[in-house]
């Protein structure tokens, strides 16, 4: 009787393993495979997030699966044309979203204000965002303009708007710098 029990147990174990393997294969078969459309959607998300390099890779993957995907072809062309602007917009959004708890200045120059803001951005973002502020002022028009602010719990974008308003400057996001210049 003991021998027949072992045989039955071995058969039950074998059947259990076979069922588990079959179930696992069925689960993996039901997992959605990457499609041209899914890569295209990921490309759009990367583009919206301001990452043209990632968007380009997703569009290329979409085209590898479906070379006739017109949306991916078009979007890839747009990335090649507008990539730098998309990246600049992404940097602007990333920088502008950093929350500044308190920003106080009394009679500061634009350079002093930007130095202080840069340090606060680095601290608040835990050094994930490191701004490079540059002032374009060849005629030294901005040197005499003083800034006084007392702001609390504001995103960097709003703080920068106050700086622009008080100094009469404009801002542009270049590839490697945020440039303040005279209007």
N, C-alpha and C positions, 0 to 999 in steps of 0.2 A: 504494500500500500504506500509505503514511503517513496518508492521509486516512481509510482504513477503520480503522486503529488508533485514530485520534482518536475516531471514531464509537463504536467498541467501548468505549473508555475512558470516554466520556461516559455511555454506557448503564450501564456497571458502577458508575460514581459515582452515577448517578441511582437505580439499584437499591439500592445500599448505603444511600443517604440514606433511601429509602422503607422499607427494612427497619428502620433505626434508629428512624425515626419510629413505625412500627408497634409495635416492641418497647417503646418508651417509653410509648406509649398503653396497651399491655397491662399494663405494670408499674403505671402510675397507676390503671388500672381495678381492679387487684387490691389496691391499698392499702385498708385497712379504713377505712370512713367512720365518723365519730362517730355513736354511737347513743345512744338515751335511756338504755340500761343503762350504757354506758361513762361518760356524764356523771354518772349516779347514783353509780357506784363512785368516781369522782373526788370527788364531793361527800362521800361517806362518809370518804374519806381526808383531805380538808381538815377535816372535822369532828373526826376523831380527832387531827389535828395541832393542834387548838385554834384554827382559823381559820374562825369562823362566817360571815364575809363571803364568803370564797371558796366555802365549802360552799353557801351560799344561791345564788350565781351558777351553780354546777354543777347544782343541783337545778332552777333556773329553765330552764337550757338543756335538761335532760332533759324537762321538761314542755312546752317549746316543740316538741320532736320527737314527744312522746307525751303529750298532755294527760291521758290516763287512767292514767298511771304512778302507781299507788297508793302505792308506796314513796316516790317523790319528793314526792308531795303530803304524805304524813305527815311525812317528814323536814323539809320546808320549814316545816311548822307547828311542829315541835319546835325548829327553829332560832330561830323568832320568839319562842318561849316561853323557851328555855334558852340563847340566844345569849351573854348576858353570862357565865353560868357556864362555858360551853364555852371562851370566850376566857380566862377566869381560869385554868381548868385548863391551857390551852395556855401561858400565861405562867408558871405554876407549873412545868410540865415543862421549859420552856426555861431558866428560871432555875436550877432544881434540878440540871440536867445539867452545868452548868459545873464543871469540875474545879479544885479549889483545891490547889496542890502542898504548901503549908505554911501553917498557920494557928496562930499562937502568941499567946496573951494571958496576962497575969499581973495579976490584980486590976483588970480593966477593967470599966467600966460597960457596960450594954447598948448605949447610944448609941455609945460608943467602939468596941465590937465590931462593930456594924452599919456604922459608918463605914468601918472597916478592911475588913470583908467586901465592902462595896459597891465599894470601890476595887479589891480583888482580882478580883472578878467582872468588872468592866469591863476590867481588864488581861488576864485569862485568856481572855475572849471576844473580845478585840481590838475592844472597844467596840461589839460587836453586842448585848450585853445590858447595860442600864443600870438597875439596880434603884433603886427609890424606897422606902426603908424608913421607916416611920412608927411611932412608939411612942405608943400610947394609954394614958396613965397619969395621969388627972386628980388622983389623990390622992398622987402621987409615991411609990407603994409600991416601985417598981423602982429608985429612986435609990440605995438602999443596997446593992443586990445586986451582988456582984462576980463576975466571970467569969475563970476560969483554964483555958486549953486549950492543948494541944500536939498538933495534928493534922497528919497528912501524907497527901497524895494522896487527898483525899476530895471527893465531889461536894458542891456547895453545899447540896443537900437534907440531907445528913448533918450538915454543919457547923451548919445552922440548927436541926436537931433537938437537937444538943448545947446550943446557945444557949437553946432553949426549955426543955430539961430543967434547966439550971443556974439559970434565972431564974424558972421557974414561970409562964411565959407561954403564950399560944396565938397561932397565926398565921392570918391570913386574907388572901386575895388579892383585893383590890378592883380596880376598873377601872384605877386609876392608881397604886396603891401596894400594898406588902406591909406589912400592919399587924400589929404585935406588941402584944398587950394582956394585962392581968392576967387570970388564969383566974377 
